[in-house]
Amino acid sequence: MEKILVTRSSMPPIEEYVDEIRDLWESHWLTNMGAKHQAFVKALEEYMGVEHLDLLVNGHMSLEMTLQAMNLHGEVITTPFTFASTTHAIVRNGLTPVFCDIDPEDYTLDTAKLEALITDRTCAIVPVHVYGHVCHVEEIQRIADKYGLRVLYDAAHTFGETYRGRSVADYGDASCLSFHATKVFHTIEGGAVVFHDAEMGKRIWDLKDFGIHGPESVEAVGANAKMNEFCAAMGLCNLRHVDEEIEKRGKIVARYREHLEGIEGIKLSPQQQDVKPNYAYFPVVFDEKVFGATRNEVAHHLAEHGIMARKYFYPLVNDFDCYRSQYDSKDTPVALSIAKRVLTLPLYAELGLDEVDEICRLVLELHSSRQCR
Ligand SMILES: *Cc1c(COP(=O)(O)O)cnc(C)c1O
């Protein structure tokens, strides 16, 4: 049997992609904000219903460049329950991350614990819509306004989602998206930033191109973080199919829920109010004492049958080798507990419902009450 990985990149029909890149052989314009880049920006702004958007080489550089464009100094409050990128982008900007614990229900920043971490050095909040779970955006904005802080969302998991009818990426001062091959929507590698302040947008535009402002003017210490034309073309193709992809993912998630909802010792993601979800991930949190097996035992059992579920997100960022000497993950006990117990099950549009049945059967084989049935 072929292995089932946690995700699998979606591909547009090959003819469609070939058609899309054909012009590039005529124009010989392969990068530096060419025609595909421009068309893709427009298409995304329309799809998401946002006013300002820029494209970048990947999600990580979108975080780095946006933080740089915000011209921040001091401490940034963020979550340790995320991918390495979020924290690295903060540190690589010379800023100091301060880790806030997460909400035990949706695993996003616990806004009840946020205010206590604010000092006179705090300049911004960088929350993550982890797994596509929408952060407590109103409460975060209220706190940010009260203390005059900037809000930058890591929206890498939210493509296609709306909250109260508005794109999730439209909240905060800016939101950074990832279009990496493993995400719900991708451009092979790629990223974007949605923002409101046009002046900040101009700074990001310069920063992603070495800080070059004009032919004889380099204003900022930028980097090279431009999206090339081949990636933009991939985005234009994938965008035509993304709604269908999300719909298929929804059916797979519904099947998972049929099998796993209500099983003692298993906690599934919340179905959030006022959110149109994108079914980006299917995290399952195990309570060993009730379920009868640990997360690691479940992961091992699945792997023995060729099913590669992943421990997203473990270890916590504050337990990374490069950060652990400066932080203590015990300061974020909820995040620590979830990180030790969470397993993300395979989820992609082409995953078969029979495969979901098999994955769930294997998981439930380890359930302690099975012996009594
Ligand atoms: C994928 C991801 C990123 C980084 O995006 P890349 O496009 O891979 O650079 C940042 N944050 C989170 C939460 C992610 O999952």
The ligand as an SDF file (V2000), in Angstrom:
LIG
                    3D

 15 15  0  0  0  0  0  0  0  0999 V2000
    3.7050   27.6070    6.6590 C   0  0  0  0  0  0  0  0  0  0  0  0
    3.7380   28.5720    7.7770 C   0  0  0  0  0  0  0  0  0  0  0  0
    4.5340   29.7200    7.7600 C   0  0  0  0  0  0  0  0  0  0  0  0
    5.6150   29.9660    6.7490 C   0  0  0  0  0  0  0  0  0  0  0  0
    5.1900   29.9630    5.4540 O   0  0  0  0  0  0  0  0  0  0  0  0
    6.2170   29.5790    4.2710 P   0  0  0  0  0  0  0  0  0  0  0  0
    5.4160   29.9360    3.0590 O   0  0  0  0  0  0  0  0  0  0  0  0
    6.4870   28.1200    4.3820 O   0  0  0  0  0  0  0  0  0  0  0  0
    7.4330   30.4100    4.4180 O   0  0  0  0  0  0  0  0  0  0  0  0
    4.4210   30.6360    8.7950 C   0  0  0  0  0  0  0  0  0  0  0  0
    3.5740   30.4230    9.8130 N   0  0  0  0  0  0  0  0  0  0  0  0
    2.8130   29.3160    9.8950 C   0  0  0  0  0  0  0  0  0  0  0  0
    1.8830   29.1610   11.0580 C   0  0  0  0  0  0  0  0  0  0  0  0
    2.8790   28.3410    8.8940 C   0  0  0  0  0  0  0  0  0  0  0  0
    2.1590   27.2300    9.0080 O   0  0  0  0  0  0  0  0  0  0  0  0
  1  2  1  0
  2  3  1  0
  2 14  2  0
  3  4  1  0
  3 10  2  0
  4  5  1  0
  5  6  1  0
  6  7  2  0
  6  8  1  0
  6  9  1  0
 10 11  1  0
 11 12  2  0
 12 13  1  0
 12 14  1  0
 14 15  1  0
M  END
$$$$
